[in-house]
Amino acid sequence: MPSQADGSGLRPASPPYPTEFQARERCAWCGSDPLYLAYHDHEWGVPLHDDRRLFEMLVLEGAQAGLNWLTILRKREGYRRAFDGFDPERIARYDDRDIARLLADPGIVRNRLKIAAAIRNAQGFLTIQERHGGFGTFLWRYVDSVPKQNGWRSLAEVPARTPEAEAMSRDLKRLGFGFVGPTICYAFMQATGMVNDHTTDCFRHPELGGQAG
């Protein structure tokens, strides 16, 4: 699930919520900010197979390290502008001038290590596409290409990492990827629907294929 650590001082907006967000049981982590609620309701846990969108999510999950996911959601459009729409072929060719440009861009998290990792990850993305025919094809093999349906009743039951995430992390690191530790990889798997980790009391759990708890 998205991290609740908050390195930015941001806090969810207070109720009342927009009508579309009222009267529904949700995962406890998503708080009350409309942007967060929309992400939970429409994106988190939905199976994602498009290579570029998977790359975007991997970069954003890495950027989130040490921060609240809401911080990243609020900077998402800034990332898309700064990183050429998450085009791996362009990002893989970034040079020192691009790094300087990104470090000066307030629309993203200006962390040199995270920026450098995004560039390396783009290069690794291209290697995986060439060797395996697709980034999604490579990543989804960790769950045998089928979303894993979990039945967690509370956040306390949801793991921070799994053997599958550990395997993904090891393989990506061997290919030169950065900011892909097991915890980040599991958050990525949750976000992209490789696992359904909506808790059983959440309205999205059955909608994404989970059985009632």
C-alpha positions as CSV (number, residue, x, y, z in Angstrom):
1,M,0.0,0.0,0.0
2,P,1.2,3.6,-0.4
3,S,3.5,4.7,2.4
4,Q,2.1,6.8,5.2
5,A,5.4,8.4,6.0
6,D,5.2,12.1,5.2
7,G,8.4,14.0,4.5
8,S,6.6,17.0,3.1
9,G,4.3,18.1,5.9
10,L,1.3,17.6,3.6
11,R,-1.9,16.4,5.3
12,P,-5.1,15.1,3.7
13,A,-7.9,17.6,3.1
14,S,-10.7,17.7,5.7
15,P,-14.3,16.6,5.0
16,P,-16.8,17.3,3.5
17,Y,-15.8,15.1,0.5
18,P,-17.2,15.5,-3.0
19,T,-20.5,13.5,-3.4
20,E,-18.8,10.8,-5.5
21,F,-16.5,9.9,-2.6
22,Q,-19.2,9.6,0.1
23,A,-20.7,6.5,1.8
24,R,-18.3,3.8,0.6
25,E,-16.0,1.6,2.7
26,R,-12.4,1.9,1.6
27,C,-8.9,0.7,2.5
28,A,-8.0,2.6,5.7
29,W,-4.7,4.0,4.1
30,C,-6.4,6.3,1.5
31,G,-7.4,9.0,3.9
32,S,-9.7,11.8,2.8
33,D,-7.9,13.9,0.2
34,P,-10.0,13.8,-3.0
35,L,-6.8,13.2,-5.1
36,Y,-5.9,10.2,-2.9
37,L,-9.5,8.9,-3.0
38,A,-9.7,9.1,-6.8
39,Y,-6.4,7.2,-7.0
40,H,-7.6,4.5,-4.7
41,D,-11.0,4.2,-6.4
42,H,-9.8,4.2,-10.0
43,E,-6.2,3.2,-10.3
44,W,-4.7,1.4,-7.3
45,G,-4.9,-2.3,-7.8
46,V,-6.2,-2.2,-11.4
47,P,-4.1,-4.7,-13.5
48,L,-1.7,-2.6,-15.7
49,H,0.1,-4.1,-18.6
50,D,1.1,-1.2,-20.8
51,D,4.9,-0.9,-20.8
52,R,5.2,2.8,-20.6
53,R,2.6,3.1,-17.8
54,L,4.4,0.4,-15.8
55,F,7.6,2.3,-16.2
56,E,5.9,5.4,-15.0
57,M,4.7,3.7,-11.9
58,L,8.1,2.2,-11.2
59,V,9.7,5.6,-11.4
60,L,7.0,7.2,-9.2
61,E,7.2,4.4,-6.6
62,G,11.0,4.9,-6.4
63,A,10.5,8.7,-6.1
64,Q,8.1,8.1,-3.2
65,A,10.8,6.5,-1.0
66,G,10.7,8.4,2.3
67,L,7.7,10.5,1.3
68,N,3.9,10.2,1.4
69,W,2.3,8.9,-1.8
70,L,0.1,12.0,-1.8
71,T,3.2,14.1,-2.3
72,I,4.0,12.1,-5.5
73,L,0.4,12.3,-6.7
74,R,0.5,16.0,-6.4
75,K,3.7,16.1,-8.5
76,R,2.6,13.5,-11.0
77,E,1.9,15.9,-13.9
78,G,5.2,17.7,-13.1
79,Y,7.0,14.3,-13.5
80,R,5.2,13.7,-16.8
81,R,6.4,17.1,-18.1
82,A,9.9,16.8,-16.7
83,F,10.5,13.2,-17.9
84,D,9.2,13.5,-21.5
85,G,5.9,11.7,-20.7
86,F,7.9,8.8,-19.2
87,D,9.3,7.9,-22.6
88,P,12.1,5.4,-21.7
89,E,14.0,5.9,-25.0
90,R,14.4,9.6,-24.4
91,I,15.1,9.3,-20.7
92,A,17.8,6.6,-21.3
93,R,19.7,9.3,-23.3
94,Y,19.6,12.0,-20.6
95,D,22.9,13.6,-19.9
96,D,24.4,16.0,-17.3
97,R,22.4,18.9,-18.8
98,D,19.1,17.0,-18.3
99,I,20.1,16.1,-14.7
100,A,20.8,19.8,-14.0
101,R,17.4,20.7,-15.5
102,L,15.7,18.1,-13.3
103,L,17.4,19.2,-10.2
104,A,16.1,22.7,-10.8
105,D,12.5,21.6,-11.4
106,P,10.2,22.2,-8.4
107,G,7.6,20.0,-10.1
108,I,9.4,16.9,-9.1
109,V,11.3,15.5,-6.1
110,R,14.7,17.0,-6.6
111,N,16.9,14.2,-5.4
112,R,20.0,13.4,-7.4
113,L,20.0,9.7,-6.6
114,K,16.4,9.3,-7.5
115,I,16.9,11.2,-10.8
116,A,20.0,9.1,-11.7
117,A,18.0,5.9,-10.9
118,A,15.2,6.9,-13.2
119,I,17.7,7.3,-16.0
120,R,19.3,3.9,-15.3
121,N,15.9,2.3,-15.0
122,A,15.0,3.6,-18.5
123,Q,18.1,2.0,-19.8
124,G,17.2,-1.2,-18.0
125,F,13.7,-1.0,-19.4
126,L,15.1,-1.0,-22.9
127,T,17.3,-4.0,-22.1
128,I,14.3,-5.9,-20.8
129,Q,12.2,-5.1,-23.8
130,E,14.9,-6.3,-26.1
131,R,15.5,-9.6,-24.2
132,H,11.9,-10.4,-23.1
133,G,9.7,-8.8,-25.7
134,G,8.1,-6.4,-23.3
135,F,8.5,-4.8,-19.9
136,G,5.1,-6.0,-18.8
137,T,5.7,-9.5,-20.0
138,F,8.9,-9.6,-17.8
139,L,7.3,-8.1,-14.7
140,W,4.0,-10.1,-14.7
141,R,5.9,-13.4,-14.7
142,Y,6.4,-12.9,-10.9
143,V,2.7,-13.6,-10.4
144,D,2.5,-16.1,-13.3
145,S,0.7,-13.4,-15.4
146,V,-2.4,-13.6,-13.2
147,P,-3.4,-11.1,-10.4
148,K,-3.0,-12.7,-7.0
149,Q,-6.2,-12.3,-5.0
150,N,-5.5,-11.7,-1.3
151,G,-8.0,-11.6,1.5
152,W,-6.6,-9.2,4.0
153,R,-9.2,-8.1,6.6
154,S,-7.1,-5.2,7.9
155,L,-4.0,-3.1,7.1
156,A,-2.2,-5.0,9.9
157,E,-2.3,-8.2,7.9
158,V,-0.9,-6.7,4.6
159,P,2.8,-7.5,4.2
160,A,5.4,-4.9,3.3
161,R,7.2,-7.4,1.1
162,T,6.7,-10.9,-0.3
163,P,9.0,-13.5,-1.8
164,E,7.7,-12.5,-5.3
165,A,8.7,-8.8,-4.6
166,E,12.1,-10.0,-3.3
167,A,12.7,-11.9,-6.5
168,M,11.6,-9.0,-8.6
169,S,13.9,-6.7,-6.7
170,R,16.9,-9.0,-7.1
171,D,16.4,-9.4,-10.8
172,L,15.9,-5.6,-11.4
173,K,19.0,-4.8,-9.4
174,R,21.0,-7.2,-11.4
175,L,19.9,-5.3,-14.5
176,G,21.1,-2.0,-13.0
177,F,17.8,-0.6,-11.7
178,G,17.8,1.6,-8.7
179,F,15.3,2.3,-6.0
180,V,13.8,-1.1,-6.4
181,G,14.1,-2.7,-3.0
182,P,11.6,-5.4,-2.0
183,T,9.3,-2.9,-0.3
184,I,9.2,-0.6,-3.3
185,C,8.7,-3.6,-5.6
186,Y,5.7,-4.8,-3.5
187,A,4.2,-1.3,-3.5
188,F,4.6,-1.3,-7.2
189,M,2.9,-4.8,-7.5
190,Q,0.0,-3.5,-5.4
191,A,-0.4,-0.4,-7.4
192,T,-0.3,-2.1,-10.8
193,G,-2.7,-4.9,-9.9
194,M,-0.3,-7.8,-9.8
195,V,-1.9,-8.4,-6.4
196,N,-5.3,-7.4,-5.1
197,D,-4.4,-5.9,-1.7
198,H,-7.6,-3.9,-1.1
199,T,-8.8,-5.1,2.3
200,T,-12.0,-7.2,2.3
201,D,-14.1,-4.4,3.7
202,C,-13.2,-2.1,0.8
203,F,-15.7,-1.8,-2.1
204,R,-12.9,-2.3,-4.6
205,H,-11.8,-5.7,-3.3
206,P,-14.7,-7.7,-5.0
207,E,-14.7,-5.3,-8.0
208,L,-11.1,-6.4,-8.7
209,G,-11.9,-10.1,-8.4
210,G,-11.5,-10.7,-4.6
211,Q,-13.9,-12.9,-2.7
212,A,-15.8,-11.5,0.2
213,G,-14.1,-12.0,3.5
